[in-house]
Amino acid sequence: MRSPLLFRLPVTAAALVVLAGCGGSSAGPTADQEVRAAEQVFDEAPVVVPDPSGTSATVQVSTDIDMACAVVFGRDESLGEGIATDTDMGGGPHTQHRAVMSGLEPDTEYWYRVQGSGADGALYRSELMSFRTPAADTAAPAGENVAEGADVVGVSSEFSDAFAASRAVDGDLSTEWSSAGDGDDAWMTIDLGRQVRVAGLALRSRSMGDGSSVVQTFTVTTDGGLVHGPFDAGTGGPVTEVDLIGRVLRIDAVQTTGGNTGAAEIEVYEAP
């Protein structure tokens, strides 16, 4: 059994939100409450997966106890720029964690730490770590992403209001549409509001910590029932160059890892 590595920290208002508000004991921490080093419950060191755009990055970490976790981050060691919460949908502590840090700048160094609460109310906080976002993806189509703010006119299912289909076209990779267990049968239909000549498509899949819920390939059906694809998807959501015209687009999952499939973001780039 690992010996408990404990240290005392001053608990700031921000720490109260992250440590008390993300699960575990209902009692908030006091100013002299012991905070344990999170490294003692990590199965492996956290992994940061930056989005190719350089504007977001996902922290993935597994723990050997059930925890509710969050990630605090910033451009220097004082952090303070944002809090990314675990996107798994259970609403309680678990062992596989995934948090999306959004609103990042490309080609920039960021600092972060993982912190949270065990199911017994014990508090954990990691050491500071850092990563660098990639330079902006210049291979992406130059046109506007016209899917952002599009009307959702149909969807196979929604896990809850917090995972509504509209979350996949809000321009925010930290929010997600999740189906209610549709697997390969997940789909949604969006109305762009006008006929658009499309130069690029991307589906940036959501995922669960256990590897389920990943859309690997998808198709797009345009007005008149013409099916395009399948195209590659995945959590990296590569942008595929296309040449098609449509206003109402139906996006269908084709190959997935099953479960509550959906999308963090669907992108439709208009030809410039």
N, C-alpha and C positions, 0 to 999 in steps of 0.2 A: 504494500500500500504506500502510495506517495505521501511523504511528510508534508503537512500543510505549510506552504511558504506564505507568511502573512506580513503585511506592513500596514502602517496607519497613514491615511491621507486626509488632508482637508477636503471635504466634499462640497463642491461648488453647486450653484443653482443648476447649471447645465448637467452636472453629474447626477443630481437628484432626478432630473427628467429621464436620463438614459438608464440609470441603474434601478430606480424604483418603478418607472413607468413601463418597463418592457417585460414584466412578469415576475414570477416568484412570490415572495412574501408581500403581503399588502402593506406592511409597515415600511416606511421610508427609512433611509440610513440616517444616523446621527453623525455629528461632526467628528466623533472619535471612533466610529464603527470600523472594525477591521476589514480591509479589502485585500483579497487574495490575488496573487499573480495569476493571470489567466493562462500563462504558459503551462502551468501544472495540469490543466485539464484539456489542452490542445492535443488531439491525436497526432497532428502534424502542424507545422508552421502555416499560418494563413497564406493563401495564394491570391494575388491580385490579377484579374484579367481585364486589361483596358479595352474599351471599345475602339475599333479602328479609327473612328472619328476624332478620338482624343478628348471627347467631351463627357465621357462617363467611364467608370471602371467598377467591376464587381469584385467584392471580397468574398472568398469562399473559405470556410474553415469548418472542421469537424471537432467535436468535443466528446470526451468520454463520460460526461454526465449530461443530463437534460438541462438546457439553459435557454433563456431568452436574451438575445444579444443585439447590440447596435455598434456602429462604427462612427467615430468622430474624426473629422479630417480638416486639413487646412494646408496652406502653402508654406507654413513654417511650423516650428515645434510648438508654438502656442495654440495651434489648431484653430477652432473657432469659426470655420466657414460653413460647416454643415454636419448633420447627423443622418446617417443612412441606417434604416432599420431593416431587420431581417424580413425577407419577402415571402418566406414559407407561410402557408395559410392556416396552420393549426391554431394559432392564437395563443399558444402556450409554449412552455419550454420544450426543446427537442435537441438533437445532437448534430444535425446537418444544417449549416447556416450559410445564407447567401444575402448580401446586402449591396445595393447599387448606389455608388456615389455619383451623383449627377451634377451638372453645372460646372464641369471642370474646363480648364483651358488646355488646348493641345500643347505638346512639347514643354510640359511644366512639371517640376518636382512637387510632390505632395507628401505630407506626413499624415499618419493615421494611427489610431489605436482601437482595439476591440475591447469592449467592456459590456458587462451585463450582470444578470442575476441567475443563480441556480434555483431549482424548484424549492429548495429549503430556505431561500432568502439570502444565502451567502452571496457576497458581492465579489466580482472579479474584474481585473483591469490589466491589460497587456502593456508591455513596453512600447515605446514609440517605434514605428516602422515607416519606411518610405518607399515610394515608387515614382516612376516618371511616365506621364502620358505620352503616347506617340504623336508625331506631327500630324496635322490634319490630313485626312485621306483625300488626296488630290485626284484619285481615280474615280471618285463618285461623280455622277452626272452633275453638270453645273446648274441645272434647272431647279426650280422651286419644288419642295416637297408638298404637293397639293393634297396629300392625304391628311395632313395636320388640320384638325378641326372639321373634317368631313362628317356628314351625317351617317350614323349607323342605322341602316334600314332593315337589317335582319341579322340574326346570330343563332348558332346552334343551341347554346345555353350560356349562362353566366353563373359562376360559383356563388357570387354575392354582389351586392351593390358596390362593395369596395373593389371588386374585380370585374366591373362592367366592361362591355366591349368598347365603349367610348375611351377607356384608358389606353387602348392600343393606337389611338389617333390623336393623342393630346400633346405630342412632341416631348414627352417626359419619359425617359427610360426607367425611371424609378417607380413608375406605376405600370400596371399590367391588366390585360384582359385574361381571365382564366375561364375556361369552360368547366362544367360540372362533370368531369370524368369522360369527356367525349373521345379522347384518344385520336385515332386516325379520322374520326368523323366530325371533328371540329371545323366550323366555318363561320365566316361573317361577311356581310355585304355592306359596302359603303357607297354613298352617293357623293361624287365630287362637285356637284352643282352645275356642271357644264361639261361639254365634250372636251377631252384633253388628249393631246398626243403625248404618249408616255414614252420616256427614254430610259427609265430605270425603275426597278422594283426591289424591295427588300422586306423580309419578314424577320424581325429580331425576336426570336422565340423567348418565352419565359422558360424557367426550369425549376425543378425542386432539387433540394440538396441531395436526394438519393438518386439523381440522374433521370428521373421520370419527367414527363410533361414537356419534353423537347420536341418541337416541330423541326424535322430534318429536311423535308421538301414540301413544296406547296404549288398549287396551280392558281391561276387567275382567269375567271370567266368574264368576258366583256359583253356589252349589249349585243343581243342577238344570239347568245349562247355559244360564242366562240371561245374555246378553252386554250389557254396558253400555259406552257410549262410541261412537266414540273421544273421548278427552280429550286436551287439550294437555299436552305434557311439556316437554322441553328442559332445559338445564343450570340454568335458574332454577327449574324445577319448580313452576309455579303450582299452588296448591291449588284444586281444582274442587269446588264444593258439589254433593252428590248426596243421594239418599235411597234407600238399598238395604239389604238384609239378607243376611248370609251369614257363614259360618264358614270355608270353604275357598275362597280366591280365586285365580284364575289371571290373571296379568298378561301380556298379549301386546303386544309392539311391533307397531305398524301401519305407520307411516311413519318412516323413519330415514335417516341419511346413510351407512348401510352400515358394514361392518367389524365390529369387536369390540364390538358394542352391549351395553348393560347398564344398570346404575343405581348411582349413589352412594347413593341412599336411596329406598325406597318407603314412603309414609306413608298410613295408613288411620286417619281420625279418627272416633272413636265419637261418636254424637249425645249431647249432654249430657242 
